Amino acid sequence: MVEFTVWHAGGRASLDVVAGADGRWVAPGATGLLGWERRPYGWCRDAACIPSAAAAVADTPEGVDLQAFARLTGHVIAVDGAERMAATAEAAPAELASGMAPDFELPDATGRTYRLSDFRGRKVALVAWASWCGCRYDLPAWRAWHDELAGYGFTVVTVAIDRSAADARPWIEEAAPTHPALIDADGVFAGRYDIVNVPTVVWVDEEGRIARPQDTQVATDLFRSMNGLDPEVAYAALRRWVVDGDPGISAGAIAHHLRVPGEAESRARAEASLATALLRAGRRDAGRAHLAEAARLAPARRGGAPGPDAACRRGPVRRRLLRPPRRTRDLRHPCLRCGRGAARREPWARRPPPQVRRLTLSGRRGLMWRRGRGGATWGSRGGANR
């Protein structure tokens, strides 16, 4: 029997495990596992319980199978037996695939926690940013947009995708937000919403449904010369949704563009979380090996490991939904990559704008436009724009 350190959403825990007969890791006689407690009628955490009959799939003669128990609780787990460490990541939430916004609970810089469900009955813009991203300069503008539209039943909720609260706190304090400004140091929000680059904004309506899926939006024009994004266009679309109830995108288009992480992406996040823990502990070789495994599982995200320490990639980024061709300001067509959705209203939407072919984003080299040769194509290197 060996002692493992297991990293999960609830923090870090020590666990005695043994190698099972089939090579899996099991916890013999465990009464507490990954934040859950064993009770006579099943495994429970707070008010949630898994009945004993359902939990039996994780029981083996040697003990509780870690991988099976993680799946039972809606997680995946990555294990390094040699380093005696493991880490979990949430599997894709079922509600996201159905168009519902997954609930989450995160703290702000003062430690006060908020849940998305606290804002049911109001429209919400979830704004993912990071202290290492230029989008940190947009925070005062998001505060101004919140203040202007709050009277219409609207709330901005910014979420910092950072290693720690200390990284995000100075920028939050400088912006002096009048709205919830949360910190996602464990990758909870990033995992549930498949946030793969920042800035990313998700609109959630009063009933908790996604009104606009993951989208690159800006609130200032500080980097417009590089990214070509117009904050006035973003604000006009946001205001029309908040005031008039028009999200500018159909339910079918939402389903088409909504990114839902698959099993490979969830496993990649677990591997990246384990790599982060190993690197922080100074075990560089093991950490790099798990980072390589995360990149193998989710090759489209090689620009940045998809985990709590680097939940967003700085590789190819889709730019869509809000940026129309230069010859029009109409925002109703949700995608410049395909000709679907609003061709009846905008004939130009049947094909991508001819002046734009490809956009790639490199963490070291910045934004770069590239013109395609022959035919209108829209995408990025590496096949990320599926």
NORMO-V303066 format. One record per backbone hydrogen bond with DSSP energy under -1.0 kcal/mol. NH is the residue of the N-H (numbers start at 1). CO is the residue of the C=O. If there is no record, write none. Layout:
BEGIN
NH | CO
NH | CO
END
This chain:
BEGIN
2 | 17
4 | 15
5 | 84
6 | 13
7 | 86
8 | 11
11 | 8
13 | 6
15 | 4
17 | 2
18 | 26
20 | 24
23 | 20
26 | 18
27 | 64
30 | 27
33 | 36
36 | 33
37 | 44
38 | 31
39 | 42
42 | 39
43 | 50
44 | 37
45 | 48
48 | 45
50 | 43
52 | 41
55 | 51
56 | 52
57 | 54
58 | 55
59 | 56
60 | 63
64 | 27
65 | 58
66 | 25
69 | 65
70 | 66
71 | 67
72 | 68
73 | 69
74 | 71
75 | 70
76 | 89
78 | 87
80 | 85
84 | 80
85 | 80
86 | 5
87 | 78
88 | 7
89 | 76
91 | 74
99 | 96
100 | 95
101 | 208
106 | 114
108 | 112
111 | 108
114 | 106
116 | 104
118 | 115
119 | 116
120 | 117
121 | 206
122 | 119
123 | 153
124 | 204
125 | 155
126 | 202
127 | 157
128 | 200
129 | 159
133 | 130
136 | 133
137 | 134
138 | 135
139 | 136
142 | 138
143 | 139
144 | 140
145 | 141
146 | 142
147 | 143
148 | 144
149 | 145
150 | 146
152 | 149
153 | 150
155 | 123
157 | 125
158 | 180
159 | 127
160 | 182
161 | 129
162 | 160
168 | 164
169 | 165
172 | 168
173 | 169
174 | 170
175 | 171
176 | 172
182 | 158
183 | 107
184 | 160
191 | 187
192 | 188
193 | 189
195 | 190
200 | 128
201 | 215
202 | 126
203 | 212
204 | 124
205 | 209
208 | 205
210 | 99
211 | 203
212 | 203
215 | 201
224 | 221
226 | 223
227 | 223
228 | 224
234 | 230
235 | 231
236 | 232
237 | 233
238 | 234
239 | 235
240 | 236
241 | 237
242 | 238
243 | 239
244 | 240
245 | 241
246 | 240
254 | 250
255 | 251
256 | 252
257 | 253
258 | 254
266 | 262
267 | 263
268 | 264
269 | 265
270 | 266
271 | 267
272 | 268
273 | 269
274 | 270
275 | 271
276 | 272
277 | 273
278 | 274
279 | 275
280 | 276
281 | 277
282 | 279
283 | 278
284 | 282
287 | 283
288 | 284
289 | 285
290 | 286
291 | 287
292 | 288
293 | 289
294 | 290
295 | 291
296 | 292
297 | 293
298 | 294
301 | 298
302 | 299
304 | 301
307 | 305
313 | 196
322 | 320
328 | 325
346 | 342
349 | 346
350 | 347
351 | 348
356 | 353
358 | 370
359 | 379
360 | 368
362 | 366
366 | 362
368 | 360
370 | 358
383 | 380
386 | 384
END
